[in-house]
Amino acid sequence: MIRIYLTFLGCKLNQAEIETLGRAITSAGHGVVSDPGQADWAIVNTCAVTHIAARKSRQLVRRLRARNPMLRVAVIGCYADTSPVEAADLGVDLVMPNREKERVVERILGHVPAEDSLSKGGGRVPGARIRALVKIQDGCDNHCTYCIVREARGASRSRAPERVLAEVRRRLDEGHREVILTGVNIGAYGRDRRDDAPLPPTAGWSLARLVREILESTVVPRLRLSSVEPWDVTDELLALWPDS
């Protein structure tokens, strides 16, 4: 069994992604640990929204290596996208950009010989509590000159509604009492512009429709939106509040 320490910096989306990786690790029969000193690997979901966030990402990796010199480290997330060479120069074992981060557990398992048998773990998925974060969207189609997120995350991509609903139901079955919908720009849900986008505008989906579907087809006690731009707060979305 491999013992993996999970940590993140930055936004709720990074937190949601690290929690998803935690579930994948435990489902594969390996352990999530809360102490990097007891871990074989660490996965760091980094942030690069500002130069300070990038610096904190580097500092976190260095602290982990100082805490456990034998620790293998995988750097994923926005800093891995915007500064892959600098990330690799930290002496880490894996650097994976956002488009590949979902495969980081697979890559880590590929680094470990099959005969390796480490101490038994299991562990609690970081962040697992009353609230559950559910990723519904990634990327952004805006071109704000001050923001590096589009460069790091790419164009807006909405998650298929059936997958969102299935995850909401799984989180409720696990005992969560509150679901938070998160993403880079969740107000753009259903407005993917690329020809190969998962959910183009012609599909007729929107954030309001997704919220309505969740409220109507699940028994979620409380549903929250992580952040929505003012121009994406539509009358249809507002109308859901009195009804919920």
C-alpha positions in Angstrom: 0.0 0.0 0.0 1.3 3.5 -0.9 0.8 6.3 1.6 0.0 9.6 -0.1 -0.2 13.1 1.4 -2.5 15.5 -0.3 -2.4 19.3 -0.1 -3.4 22.3 -2.2 -3.1 26.1 -2.4 -5.6 28.6 -3.7 -9.2 28.2 -4.8 -12.1 25.9 -4.0 -11.6 24.2 -7.4 -8.1 23.1 -6.3 -9.6 21.8 -3.1 -12.4 19.9 -5.0 -9.8 18.3 -7.3 -7.6 17.2 -4.4 -10.6 15.6 -2.7 -11.4 13.8 -5.9 -7.9 12.5 -6.0 -8.1 11.3 -2.4 -11.2 9.3 -3.2 -9.4 7.7 -6.2 -6.4 6.8 -4.0 -8.5 5.1 -1.3 -10.7 3.3 -4.0 -7.5 1.9 -5.4 -6.6 0.4 -2.1 -3.9 2.9 -1.0 -3.7 5.2 1.9 -4.2 9.0 2.3 -2.2 10.3 5.3 -2.4 13.6 7.2 1.3 13.7 8.0 3.8 14.2 5.2 6.5 12.7 7.4 4.7 9.4 7.2 4.0 9.5 3.4 5.7 7.9 0.5 4.3 10.5 -2.0 2.9 14.0 -1.8 0.6 15.5 -4.4 0.6 19.3 -4.3 -2.2 21.0 -6.3 -0.5 24.4 -6.8 -1.7 27.9 -7.5 -0.3 30.6 -9.7 -3.0 33.3 -9.8 -0.4 35.8 -8.4 3.3 35.8 -8.1 2.8 35.5 -4.3 0.7 32.3 -4.9 3.4 30.9 -7.1 6.0 31.7 -4.5 3.9 30.0 -1.8 3.6 26.9 -4.1 7.4 26.7 -4.3 7.8 27.2 -0.6 5.3 24.5 0.2 7.2 21.9 -2.0 10.5 22.8 -0.3 8.9 22.5 3.2 7.6 19.0 2.3 11.0 17.9 1.1 12.6 19.3 4.3 10.1 17.5 6.4 10.6 14.2 4.7 13.8 13.9 2.6 12.6 10.5 1.3 9.3 11.9 0.1 8.5 11.7 -3.6 6.5 14.8 -4.8 4.1 15.3 -7.6 3.4 18.9 -8.5 0.1 19.5 -10.4 -2.1 22.5 -11.0 -1.7 26.0 -12.3 2.0 26.5 -11.3 2.8 23.3 -13.1 1.2 24.8 -16.2 2.6 28.3 -16.1 6.1 27.4 -14.8 6.8 23.7 -15.5 10.6 24.2 -15.7 10.8 26.1 -12.4 8.6 23.4 -10.9 10.9 20.6 -12.1 13.9 22.5 -10.8 12.5 22.0 -7.2 13.7 18.5 -7.5 10.2 16.9 -7.6 9.4 13.5 -9.2 6.4 14.5 -11.3 5.2 17.7 -12.9 1.7 17.4 -14.5 -0.3 20.3 -16.0 -4.0 20.8 -15.4 -5.0 18.8 -18.5 -3.2 15.7 -17.2 -3.7 16.0 -13.4 -6.5 13.5 -13.3 -3.9 10.9 -14.2 -1.5 11.7 -11.4 -2.6 8.8 -9.3 -2.1 6.4 -12.2 1.4 7.9 -12.8 2.3 7.5 -9.2 1.3 3.9 -9.1 3.4 3.3 -12.2 6.4 4.6 -10.3 6.1 1.9 -7.5 7.2 -1.7 -8.1 4.3 -4.2 -7.8 6.1 -6.1 -5.0 6.3 -3.0 -2.8 4.3 -3.5 0.4 4.1 -0.5 2.7 2.5 -0.1 6.0 -1.3 -0.3 6.1 -3.1 3.0 5.9 -6.4 4.0 4.6 -6.9 7.4 6.0 -9.4 10.1 5.7 -9.8 12.0 2.5 -8.6 15.6 3.1 -11.5 18.0 3.4 -14.1 15.2 3.8 -16.7 16.7 6.2 -20.3 18.0 6.1 -19.7 20.0 3.0 -18.8 18.4 -0.3 -17.2 20.3 -3.2 -18.4 19.2 -6.7 -16.6 20.5 -9.7 -19.0 21.5 -12.6 -16.7 23.5 -14.8 -13.1 24.3 -15.6 -11.3 27.0 -17.6 -12.4 30.5 -18.7 -13.3 32.2 -22.0 -12.6 35.7 -20.7 -9.4 37.5 -21.6 -8.7 39.7 -18.6 -5.3 41.2 -19.1 -4.4 40.9 -15.4 -5.4 37.2 -15.0 -3.2 34.2 -15.8 -6.0 31.7 -15.1 -7.0 31.2 -18.7 -3.4 30.5 -19.6 -3.2 27.9 -16.8 -6.6 26.4 -17.1 -7.5 26.8 -20.8 -10.9 27.5 -22.4 -14.2 27.0 -20.5 -15.3 23.4 -20.4 -18.5 22.3 -18.7 -18.9 19.0 -17.0 -21.7 16.8 -18.4 -24.8 17.3 -16.2 -25.4 13.6 -15.7 -21.9 13.3 -14.2 -22.5 16.3 -11.9 -25.8 14.8 -10.8 -24.2 11.4 -10.2 -21.5 12.9 -8.1 -24.0 14.9 -6.0 -25.9 11.7 -5.3 -22.6 10.0 -4.3 -21.7 12.8 -1.9 -25.1 12.7 -0.3 -24.9 8.9 0.1 -21.6 9.5 1.9 -23.4 11.6 4.5 -22.6 15.1 3.3 -25.3 17.6 4.2 -24.2 20.5 1.9 -23.0 20.5 -1.7 -20.9 23.4 -3.1 -20.8 23.7 -6.9 -17.4 25.0 -7.9 -15.3 25.8 -11.0 -13.2 28.6 -12.5 -16.2 30.4 -13.9 -19.3 28.5 -13.0 -21.6 31.2 -14.5 -20.4 30.1 -17.9 -21.7 26.6 -17.4 -23.3 25.4 -20.6 -21.7 28.1 -22.8 -18.6 26.2 -24.0 -17.4 27.8 -27.3 -15.1 25.1 -28.7 -16.5 22.9 -31.4 -15.4 19.8 -29.4 -16.7 21.2 -26.1 -18.5 18.8 -23.8 -21.5 21.1 -23.5 -22.0 23.7 -26.3 -24.7 26.4 -26.1 -26.9 24.4 -28.5 -27.3 21.8 -25.7 -29.5 24.2 -23.9 -27.8 24.0 -20.5 -27.0 26.8 -18.1 -26.1 27.2 -14.4 -29.7 27.9 -13.6 -30.9 24.7 -15.3 -28.2 22.6 -13.6 -29.2 24.0 -10.2 -32.9 23.3 -10.9 -32.1 19.7 -11.9 -30.1 19.1 -8.7 -32.9 20.5 -6.6 -35.6 18.5 -8.3 -33.8 15.2 -8.7 -31.9 14.9 -5.4 -32.6 15.4 -1.7 -29.7 17.8 -1.1 -30.4 19.7 2.2 -28.3 22.7 1.2 -26.8 23.7 -2.2 -24.3 26.5 -2.5 -22.5 28.2 -5.4 -18.8 28.9 -4.8 -18.7 32.1 -6.8 -20.7 33.7 -9.6 -19.9 36.8 -11.6 -22.7 39.5 -11.3 -23.4 39.4 -15.0 -24.1 35.6 -14.8 -26.8 36.0 -12.1 -29.8 35.7 -14.4 -33.5 36.0 -13.5 -33.9 32.3 -14.0 -31.2 31.7 -11.4 -32.6 34.2 -9.0 -36.1 32.6 -9.3 -34.8 29.4 -7.8 -34.1 30.9 -4.4 -37.7 31.4 -3.3 -38.6 27.9 -4.5 -35.7 26.3 -2.5 
